Amino acid sequence: MRNIILIGPMGAGKTTIGRILANRLGWQFHDSDREIEKRTGASIPLIFDIEGEAGFRDREHDMLADLTAGQGMVLATGGGAVLREDNRKLLRENGLVVYLFTSVERQFERTQHDTQRPLLQNGDRRATLQRLMDERDPLYRETAHVVLETGGQTPRAMADRILAASRQNGLETDDNPRG
């Protein structure tokens, strides 16, 4: 395995931590949602509006398959990437999967002003985040090789923890990652 794949709920810091981690390793960084937007020329909310969640999930699966075929990459996935069994298998087989667990309260704080997350645009955001966590947490845990709590730690400290976990799990990384 020569990829690190970050999974977890929206607001867990996957993109921020992933960029730092990729920089330290000298690896490529990809955010699966941003890659879908680049490939389609459409925003995630627009894809949800036109194709619905099922259409988006099909696009997400295709993107994950394309991205995980490579090596030497840090991949930040969308929060719902684990909903499909074929995605969970694909992720586990193609990298060290790290679940960035964060509390619903922290997710709420980080996403309360975000207008780009389709699942949070209707109703009570906190209740939606709780429902999503109840549904997805077991899937994140099933998929992950490593579970790390993000609570209160800086993105740089989390990147350090992931690097340590990657070494403990036998991931081939450069012995001299960038600081």
Backbone as CSV, one residue per row, in Angstrom:
resi,resn,N_x,N_y,N_z,CA_x,CA_y,CA_z,C_x,C_y,C_z
1,MET,0.849,-1.194,0.000,0.000,0.000,0.000,0.884,1.242,0.000
2,ARG,0.630,2.101,-0.963,1.378,3.349,-1.004,0.451,4.542,-1.138
3,ASN,-0.702,4.479,-0.532,-1.624,5.611,-0.471,-2.114,5.742,0.957
4,ILE,-2.484,6.952,1.328,-3.178,7.183,2.591,-4.520,7.774,2.228
5,ILE,-5.576,7.140,2.723,-6.944,7.532,2.387,-7.633,7.980,3.662
6,LEU,-8.119,9.213,3.647,-8.785,9.788,4.815,-10.291,9.707,4.635
7,ILE,-10.958,9.122,5.620,-12.410,9.035,5.616,-12.928,9.664,6.898
8,GLY,-14.204,9.988,6.886,-14.832,10.563,8.073,-15.917,11.533,7.663
9,PRO,-16.610,12.073,8.647,-17.729,12.961,8.367,-17.280,14.330,7.857
10,MET,-18.229,15.047,7.289,-17.939,16.413,6.877,-17.519,17.206,8.109
11,GLY,-16.537,18.063,7.924,-16.058,18.866,9.041,-14.992,18.195,9.882
12,ALA,-14.540,17.002,9.483,-13.508,16.297,10.262,-12.111,16.828,9.969
13,GLY,-11.946,17.573,8.874,-10.636,18.121,8.535,-9.867,17.300,7.514
14,LYS,-10.553,16.425,6.794,-9.881,15.537,5.851,-9.067,16.299,4.807
15,THR,-9.634,17.342,4.239,-8.938,18.087,3.184,-7.755,18.861,3.747
16,THR,-7.953,19.564,4.834,-6.875,20.354,5.438,-5.730,19.459,5.892
17,ILE,-6.060,18.406,6.619,-5.035,17.481,7.110,-4.377,16.759,5.940
18,GLY,-5.177,16.372,4.958,-4.645,15.664,3.796,-3.623,16.475,3.028
19,ARG,-3.884,17.758,2.854,-2.918,18.621,2.148,-1.591,18.699,2.903
20,ILE,-1.666,18.874,4.205,-0.450,18.943,5.034,0.314,17.630,4.934
21,LEU,-0.390,16.540,5.060,0.224,15.216,5.009,0.900,14.968,3.659
22,ALA,0.206,15.278,2.572,0.773,15.081,1.233,2.025,15.935,1.050
23,ASN,1.989,17.160,1.538,3.149,18.044,1.443,4.338,17.459,2.196
24,ARG,4.103,16.954,3.380,5.193,16.381,4.180,5.802,15.151,3.507
25,LEU,4.961,14.376,2.844,5.435,13.157,2.192,5.979,13.402,0.787
26,GLY,5.667,14.580,0.217,6.026,14.837,-1.169,5.144,14.049,-2.131
27,TRP,3.935,13.742,-1.692,2.984,12.969,-2.482,1.941,13.896,-3.086
28,GLN,1.169,13.372,-4.024,0.029,14.099,-4.584,-1.094,14.108,-3.555
29,PHE,-1.910,15.162,-3.607,-3.112,15.224,-2.782,-4.319,15.319,-3.704
30,HIS,-5.344,14.557,-3.380,-6.608,14.639,-4.110,-7.762,14.654,-3.116
31,ASP,-8.726,15.494,-3.394,-9.996,15.515,-2.678,-11.022,14.970,-3.667
32,SER,-11.659,13.849,-3.357,-12.525,13.209,-4.343,-13.670,14.123,-4.790
33,ASP,-14.238,14.910,-3.892,-15.313,15.823,-4.295,-14.811,16.889,-5.268
34,ARG,-13.641,17.470,-4.994,-13.090,18.479,-5.909,-12.765,17.863,-7.274
35,GLU,-12.287,16.627,-7.267,-11.973,15.951,-8.524,-13.240,15.708,-9.342
36,ILE,-14.338,15.370,-8.679,-15.614,15.192,-9.375,-16.042,16.521,-9.996
37,GLU,-15.901,17.605,-9.232,-16.268,18.920,-9.764,-15.413,19.285,-10.973
38,LYS,-14.103,19.007,-10.901,-13.225,19.308,-12.042,-13.623,18.504,-13.267
39,ARG,-13.863,17.223,-13.064,-14.173,16.342,-14.189,-15.508,16.691,-14.846
40,THR,-16.495,17.047,-14.025,-17.833,17.307,-14.571,-18.048,18.764,-14.950
41,GLY,-17.254,19.658,-14.367,-17.494,21.086,-14.585,-18.717,21.584,-13.839
42,ALA,-19.186,20.801,-12.868,-20.373,21.171,-12.093,-20.066,21.042,-10.608
43,SER,-20.728,21.869,-9.805,-20.551,21.797,-8.355,-21.281,20.573,-7.797
44,ILE,-20.860,20.146,-6.628,-21.524,19.014,-5.969,-23.010,19.325,-5.747
45,PRO,-23.373,20.526,-5.241,-24.803,20.812,-5.078,-25.582,20.709,-6.400
46,LEU,-24.980,21.159,-7.500,-25.669,21.077,-8.788,-25.833,19.618,-9.224
47,ILE,-24.812,18.812,-9.021,-24.913,17.387,-9.360,-26.037,16.744,-8.544
48,PHE,-26.120,17.060,-7.253,-27.204,16.538,-6.416,-28.552,16.991,-6.948
49,ASP,-28.663,18.275,-7.339,-29.933,18.799,-7.851,-30.367,18.094,-9.129
50,ILE,-29.431,17.861,-10.038,-29.766,17.295,-11.345,-29.880,15.773,-11.306
51,GLU,-28.929,15.115,-10.659,-28.851,13.653,-10.706,-29.313,12.970,-9.429
52,GLY,-29.511,13.750,-8.365,-29.869,13.160,-7.090,-28.653,12.539,-6.421
53,GLU,-28.853,12.071,-5.199,-27.737,11.486,-4.473,-27.235,10.215,-5.158
54,ALA,-28.133,9.407,-5.728,-27.715,8.155,-6.383,-26.781,8.444,-7.557
55,GLY,-27.103,9.455,-8.357,-26.239,9.820,-9.476,-24.881,10.301,-9.005
56,PHE,-24.890,11.100,-7.949,-23.622,11.561,-7.393,-22.798,10.380,-6.891
57,ARG,-23.425,9.449,-6.184,-22.694,8.297,-5.634,-22.073,7.441,-6.743
58,ASP,-22.746,7.330,-7.890,-22.156,6.616,-9.029,-20.904,7.337,-9.518
59,ARG,-20.981,8.652,-9.632,-19.813,9.437,-10.044,-18.681,9.305,-9.019
60,GLU,-19.053,9.328,-7.755,-18.071,9.207,-6.682,-17.344,7.860,-6.775
61,HIS,-18.091,6.790,-6.989,-17.461,5.470,-7.097,-16.454,5.439,-8.251
62,ASP,-16.862,5.952,-9.409,-15.961,5.973,-10.570,-14.695,6.778,-10.265
63,MET,-14.849,7.910,-9.584,-13.699,8.746,-9.247,-12.784,8.026,-8.261
64,LEU,-13.346,7.387,-7.260,-12.530,6.655,-6.289,-11.756,5.530,-6.967
65,ALA,-12.398,4.835,-7.893,-11.709,3.758,-8.617,-10.545,4.322,-9.423
66,ASP,-10.753,5.435,-10.089,-9.674,6.063,-10.868,-8.529,6.515,-9.966
67,LEU,-8.861,7.213,-8.893,-7.834,7.775,-8.024,-7.040,6.703,-7.287
68,THR,-7.707,5.668,-6.797,-7.002,4.669,-6.001,-6.191,3.698,-6.851
69,ALA,-6.294,3.807,-8.158,-5.478,2.957,-9.035,-4.007,3.377,-8.990
70,GLY,-3.745,4.609,-8.565,-2.374,5.109,-8.490,-1.738,4.836,-7.142
71,GLN,-0.511,5.348,-6.982,0.215,5.211,-5.723,0.874,6.532,-5.369
72,GLY,1.273,6.657,-4.101,1.957,7.857,-3.655,1.035,9.048,-3.558
73,MET,-0.160,8.820,-3.004,-1.181,9.848,-2.950,-1.857,9.848,-1.587
74,VAL,-2.256,11.040,-1.166,-3.145,11.187,-0.023,-4.498,11.571,-0.606
75,LEU,-5.532,10.832,-0.233,-6.877,11.041,-0.765,-7.828,11.386,0.365
76,ALA,-8.495,12.521,0.248,-9.573,12.894,1.158,-10.881,12.547,0.463
77,THR,-11.678,11.692,1.086,-12.934,11.269,0.485,-14.087,12.119,0.996
78,GLY,-15.188,12.074,0.270,-16.408,12.696,0.749,-16.964,11.898,1.921
79,GLY,-17.742,12.544,2.754,-18.265,11.898,3.954,-19.101,10.663,3.688
80,GLY,-19.756,10.591,2.535,-20.617,9.456,2.220,-19.963,8.382,1.379
81,ALA,-18.671,8.488,1.144,-17.985,7.519,0.285,-18.114,6.089,0.810
82,VAL,-18.292,5.928,2.117,-18.355,4.591,2.710,-19.737,3.952,2.617
83,LEU,-20.708,4.659,2.064,-22.060,4.119,2.015,-22.168,2.890,1.122
84,ARG,-21.350,2.853,0.076,-21.390,1.716,-0.843,-20.340,0.680,-0.448
85,GLU,-20.760,-0.575,-0.400,-19.852,-1.654,-0.030,-18.666,-1.738,-0.991
86,ASP,-18.930,-1.537,-2.295,-17.823,-1.609,-3.254,-16.804,-0.504,-3.021
87,ASN,-17.235,0.651,-2.537,-16.287,1.716,-2.182,-15.462,1.328,-0.966
88,ARG,-16.107,0.782,0.045,-15.382,0.396,1.265,-14.280,-0.607,0.920
89,LYS,-14.609,-1.585,0.091,-13.628,-2.597,-0.314,-12.499,-1.952,-1.118
90,LEU,-12.858,-1.114,-2.069,-11.879,-0.423,-2.912,-10.899,0.390,-2.072
91,LEU,-11.400,1.132,-1.110,-10.544,1.961,-0.269,-9.602,1.097,0.568
92,ARG,-10.137,0.066,1.218,-9.308,-0.801,2.077,-8.202,-1.492,1.295
93,GLU,-8.482,-1.839,0.049,-7.508,-2.591,-0.751,-6.435,-1.707,-1.389
94,ASN,-6.649,-0.399,-1.383,-5.748,0.476,-2.140,-5.038,1.533,-1.316
95,GLY,-5.032,1.372,-0.008,-4.306,2.324,0.816,-4.538,2.071,2.283
96,LEU,-3.816,2.813,3.079,-4.039,2.803,4.524,-5.208,3.752,4.771
97,VAL,-6.309,3.228,5.261,-7.516,4.028,5.468,-7.537,4.524,6.908
98,VAL,-7.590,5.849,7.055,-7.594,6.492,8.370,-8.936,7.196,8.558
99,TYR,-9.660,6.788,9.583,-10.931,7.416,9.940,-10.637,8.558,10.897
100,LEU,-10.932,9.777,10.456,-10.792,10.955,11.307,-12.126,11.170,12.014
101,PHE,-12.217,10.666,13.222,-13.449,10.785,14.002,-13.508,12.161,14.635
102,THR,-14.654,12.788,14.524,-14.876,14.058,15.195,-16.308,14.084,15.706
103,SER,-16.531,14.771,16.786,-17.859,14.803,17.405,-18.849,15.557,16.527
104,VAL,-20.118,15.267,16.729,-21.179,15.969,16.004,-21.130,17.457,16.335
105,GLU,-20.831,17.790,17.579,-20.757,19.208,17.967,-19.658,19.932,17.185
106,ARG,-18.503,19.292,17.050,-17.401,19.904,16.299,-17.769,20.010,14.811
107,GLN,-18.429,18.997,14.281,-18.880,19.056,12.885,-19.825,20.242,12.695
108,PHE,-20.747,20.400,13.642,-21.703,21.493,13.554,-20.983,22.846,13.556
109,GLU,-20.005,23.001,14.449,-19.248,24.253,14.515,-18.553,24.543,13.185
110,ARG,-17.974,23.521,12.578,-17.187,23.696,11.356,-18.036,23.861,10.097
111,THR,-19.293,23.430,10.141,-20.116,23.460,8.925,-21.309,24.402,9.016
112,GLN,-21.471,25.100,10.122,-22.706,25.860,10.319,-22.933,26.963,9.292
113,HIS,-21.888,27.475,8.672,-22.067,28.538,7.680,-21.808,28.068,6.258
114,ASP,-21.589,26.772,6.087,-21.255,26.198,4.785,-22.517,26.046,3.939
115,THR,-22.481,26.574,2.728,-23.627,26.468,1.825,-23.379,25.470,0.693
116,GLN,-22.248,24.789,0.728,-21.888,23.878,-0.361,-22.113,22.405,-0.034
117,ARG,-22.746,22.115,1.080,-22.973,20.720,1.464,-24.459,20.411,1.320
118,PRO,-24.815,19.706,0.235,-26.235,19.500,-0.073,-27.035,18.847,1.045
119,LEU,-26.448,17.929,1.765,-27.202,17.226,2.801,-27.522,18.109,4.000
120,LEU,-26.886,19.291,4.089,-27.127,20.184,5.226,-27.991,21.393,4.880
121,GLN,-28.552,21.417,3.704,-29.262,22.617,3.275,-30.730,22.653,3.688
122,ASN,-31.241,21.567,4.227,-32.645,21.538,4.631,-32.780,21.060,6.064
123,GLY,-33.550,21.786,6.842,-33.855,21.331,8.193,-32.794,21.645,9.231
124,ASP,-32.850,20.919,10.301,-32.000,21.097,11.475,-30.626,20.474,11.208
125,ARG,-29.610,21.316,11.055,-28.264,20.834,10.729,-27.719,19.875,11.783
126,ARG,-27.896,20.213,13.037,-27.350,19.368,14.101,-28.013,17.986,14.064
127,ALA,-29.329,17.953,13.876,-30.049,16.673,13.806,-29.602,15.875,12.580
128,THR,-29.371,16.558,11.465,-28.900,15.878,10.260,-27.511,15.298,10.491
129,LEU,-26.625,16.080,11.091,-25.273,15.590,11.379,-25.317,14.384,12.313
130,GLN,-26.194,14.416,13.304,-26.321,13.289,14.235,-26.832,12.052,13.506
131,ARG,-27.841,12.234,12.645,-28.385,11.101,11.886,-27.312,10.499,10.984
132,LEU,-26.550,11.361,10.307,-25.485,10.873,9.428,-24.411,10.134,10.226
133,MET,-24.058,10.650,11.395,-23.056,9.988,12.226,-23.557,8.625,12.687
134,ASP,-24.808,8.554,13.111,-25.372,7.280,13.565,-25.337,6.246,12.439
135,GLU,-25.625,6.688,11.233,-25.657,5.805,10.067,-24.254,5.418,9.599
136,ARG,-23.339,6.383,9.585,-22.052,6.173,8.930,-20.923,5.731,9.847
137,ASP,-20.965,6.056,11.124,-19.856,5.713,12.018,-19.501,4.223,11.955
138,PRO,-20.473,3.306,11.993,-20.104,1.888,11.890,-19.416,1.558,10.558
139,LEU,-19.798,2.237,9.491,-19.185,1.992,8.178,-17.767,2.553,8.129
140,TYR,-17.557,3.722,8.726,-16.200,4.275,8.805,-15.292,3.308,9.562
141,ARG,-15.789,2.803,10.693,-14.989,1.910,11.529,-14.708,0.587,10.820
142,GLU,-15.675,0.086,10.075,-15.497,-1.146,9.303,-14.430,-0.966,8.224
143,THR,-14.373,0.205,7.637,-13.483,0.470,6.511,-12.063,0.794,6.962
144,ALA,-11.926,1.450,8.085,-10.634,2.000,8.510,-9.660,0.943,9.010
145,HIS,-8.400,1.178,8.687,-7.306,0.435,9.302,-6.930,1.097,10.630
146,VAL,-7.125,2.418,10.699,-6.740,3.223,11.867,-7.861,4.223,12.141
147,VAL,-8.215,4.391,13.412,-9.201,5.395,13.832,-8.487,6.398,14.714
148,LEU,-8.572,7.682,14.347,-7.952,8.748,15.141,-8.993,9.800,15.497
149,GLU,-9.049,10.161,16.762,-9.931,11.226,17.248,-9.277,12.564,16.938
150,THR,-10.019,13.480,16.311,-9.446,14.770,15.920,-9.625,15.851,16.983
151,GLY,-10.444,15.630,17.967,-10.827,16.642,18.935,-9.729,17.560,19.428
152,GLY,-9.813,18.827,19.074,-8.946,19.853,19.618,-7.510,19.854,19.131
153,GLN,-7.119,18.951,18.267,-5.735,18.921,17.796,-5.596,19.734,16.518
154,THR,-4.438,20.317,16.336,-4.204,21.084,15.126,-4.071,20.137,13.937
155,PRO,-4.319,20.638,12.729,-4.124,19.802,11.543,-2.698,19.256,11.437
156,ARG,-1.711,20.054,11.814,-0.317,19.570,11.766,-0.092,18.420,12.750
157,ALA,-0.658,18.526,13.938,-0.528,17.446,14.921,-1.223,16.183,14.418
158,MET,-2.353,16.354,13.758,-3.048,15.192,13.194,-2.222,14.558,12.080
159,ALA,-1.600,15.373,11.249,-0.735,14.832,10.193,0.403,14.024,10.812
160,ASP,0.980,14.521,11.896,2.039,13.781,12.595,1.518,12.433,13.093
161,ARG,0.322,12.419,13.649,-0.263,11.172,14.155,-0.512,10.180,13.022
162,ILE,-0.948,10.689,11.872,-1.196,9.802,10.732,0.117,9.235,10.207
163,LEU,1.154,10.064,10.146,2.465,9.564,9.717,2.951,8.462,10.650
164,ALA,2.798,8.650,11.948,3.206,7.625,12.913,2.390,6.352,12.712
165,ALA,1.086,6.502,12.530,0.223,5.336,12.316,0.574,4.626,11.018
166,SER,0.938,5.394,9.996,1.281,4.774,8.707,2.536,3.927,8.842
167,ARG,3.493,4.406,9.598,4.720,3.629,9.809,4.433,2.363,10.616
168,GLN,3.582,2.494,11.632,3.215,1.333,12.456,2.462,0.280,11.643
169,ASN,1.768,0.728,10.602,0.981,-0.183,9.780,1.706,-0.612,8.512
170,GLY,3.006,-0.334,8.447,3.821,-0.841,7.346,3.651,-0.136,6.017
171,LEU,3.078,1.069,6.020,2.946,1.807,4.779,4.312,2.294,4.353
172,GLU,4.618,2.156,3.081,5.913,2.598,2.555,5.895,4.113,2.374
173,THR,6.587,4.807,3.270,6.699,6.250,3.142,8.180,6.598,3.131
174,ASP,8.483,7.770,2.623,9.847,8.271,2.616,10.323,8.371,4.072
175,ASP,11.541,7.922,4.318,12.066,7.986,5.683,12.299,9.410,6.154
176,ASN,12.361,10.350,5.233,12.627,11.744,5.582,11.501,12.641,5.073
177,PRO,10.301,12.519,5.665,9.226,13.374,5.187,9.549,14.843,5.415
178,ARG,8.967,15.673,4.568,9.192,17.123,4.677,8.558,17.640,5.944
179,GLY,9.170,18.639,6.538,8.649,19.217,7.782,7.673,20.244,7.499
